[in-house]
Amino acid sequence: MISRRGPGGRCRAAGWRLAVALALPAVPAIAAIKAVPAAAAVKAVPAVAAVPAVAAVAAVAGSDRPGAVGLPPWSLRLAIHYLPPATNRSQYDVVLAWPGQAWLLGGSDVGGHGKPKAERIRNGVPQSAALPTGAHSWITAASAPSRTDIWAVTFLGGSVLNWNGKAWQTEPRGAWKAGTRFTGITAISPTDVWLFGTPGRLHPGAGTWHFSGTAWKRVKGVAAGIFQASAAGRSDIWGIGNAGHRNNALFHFGGSAWRRATPRPLAGFTYTHVLALTRSNVWVAGTVAGVPKLGHFDGHGWTRLRMPGTTAGTGMCRDGRGGIWVIANPGTSPSAVLNRSANGTWKRARVSRNAANQVLACALVPGTVRAWGAGKSVAPSGSAAAAYRTG
């Protein structure tokens, strides 16, 4: 685990084992670490890139060595506990992947005041990215037309951040109100970006907005209730959200306007996630009468599909074999990621014996069967933002 705080900070990792970040499982055991200076810590872990003014050690819990259950496991590759405070709930909510690099986006003090955080892993080496000052709350969603055009939004207040291939910068704000929440972002190009924000228990939603390259425009009507969306193309975007009730609606954008879709096979669905891979390969996760289900669109119509377990899917990504990974964390041990093969067979890949170690989002490395996971892991107190990998 990497603990990070400002200049003069201290790093404690009692009861943990020192490991080379992103290395193979074999790791030497060491004694508890106390007050590790930043420079010394970086030298102690050669595979970790030097990060100015932070203390850094890499470690994995010695008692937690996940085993495969039908598939190769998801292995913990990086854990960072952003300090202060020591009880900080750090986690990554988003992962984006390409050959040779992956981005992990999330934040510190999730559920509290929060600060956005971004970590890039390039050729196995993690590097902390500098984010613009002034952004607050954690990064809750991101979308990337390319590896040099990444868009991200913070949960509260809607700080929109963009990676241009060299640096993160703050994009112009829209007229949304401070304290409103955002729940999704879908970027088609630098001149075609959608933002979504539905209300929650504690915070009002910011609504739906569209960026044309110069300014944000609020989109009303049925689109106002969209929670999250996924694009198969510029004129083929699927969304889920609210239409009179929470998460009860499916939406589609065909190039000119958002419309509500009401396919009969998905009647009674409460939606939790949507993933559009192509125009003829779209997935939704959710529940019907409390029972987890998937829905699939083949370009002609929707089909309702069974799903094992008692927890709805909250994330999905390709598996590189024609199937999909489905994230559904019931909060019980062991934690795992579900896999639905191309022929409809379900299997389970172990993440950890500890239910607190969870994959919350996933992304396939194109052209491979390797996938990265974003999530959280146990820490001496609070939780650490974590990167996992399989394949």
Secondary structure, DSSP 8 states (H G I E B T S, - for coil): -EEE-STT-----TT-EE--TT--S---------S--HHHHHHH-TTS---TT-----EE-TT-----SBS---EEEEEEEE-SSTT-B-EEEEEEEETTEEEEEEEESTTSS-EEEEEEEETTEEEE----TT--S-EEEEEEEETTEEEEEESBS--EEEE-SS-EEE----S--TT-B--EEEEEETTEEEEE----SSS-B--EEEE-SS-EEEE-GGGGGEEEEEEEETTEEEEEE-SSSTT-EEEEE-SS-EEEE--GGGTTEEEEEEEEEETTEEEEEEEETTEEEEEEE-SS-EEEEE--SSS---EEEE-SSSSEEEE---S-SSEEEEEE-TTS-EEEEEEESSTT-EEEEEEE-TTSS-EEEEEEEE-SSSEEEEEEEE-
